[in-house]
Amino acid sequence: MDRGLSFLAAPASDIPKTAKQLLGWEVSANGVTVRLTEVEAYAGTGEDPASHAHRGPTPRTKVMFGPAGHAYVYFVFGMHWCLNVVCGPEGEASAVLLRAGEVIGGLETARERRGSGPDRELARGPARLVKTLGIGPDANGTSMVDGTGPLLLRPPTRLVTPDEIVAGPRVGVAGAHDVPWRFWISGNPTVSAYRRHSPRKRSR
């Protein structure tokens, strides 16, 4: 892995730090480039009840166990795809959900994929980000760092400074609701709205 991307392979215990370092990085796919403005960290086995890897590897989550820099793409709520960057040493699961970004390249293509609405909404939220990049389940398990897959993760043109980063609770998770592992660039209009998880009520 390129030395500029070596932070992705840091221990899973460092996943909040890794997530913060991804802010400002650029993700490109299918003619569109997005600058990451909001991310969300997830640790691995036995450490994080909100993580898909909490109970160990499954056919769905084995990609989370490495190598770092690969894409973990999953379906949620029966309607949306979400994109994560796998992090941590191989065999030690962790990942960072790409929650939101600013379209900085391929704006017309992004508008065509997303339809009407202001440009700040194009990749505002994990499902919108995936749709804007034009990816789907075929990207799961592919490298985001070596150019062999549909996605390419690149360093920022301008580093995000620590005083620009805000932390808060993760969005819509059923466990570990209030762990402050969501990170975003302060004041950026592309950051998604916060919605705390609300358990579904069972009918009697």
Secondary structure, DSSP 8 states (H G I E B T S, - for coil): --GGGGGGGS-GGGHHHHHHHHTT-EEEETTEEEEEEEEEEE--TTT-TTSTTTT---TTTGGGGS-TTBEEEEEETTTEEEEEEEESSTTS-EEEEEEEEEEEE-HHHHHHHH-SS-GGGTTBSHHHHHHHHT--GGGTT-BSSSSSSS-EEE--SS---GGGEEEE--SS-SSSTT---EEEETT-TTS-------------
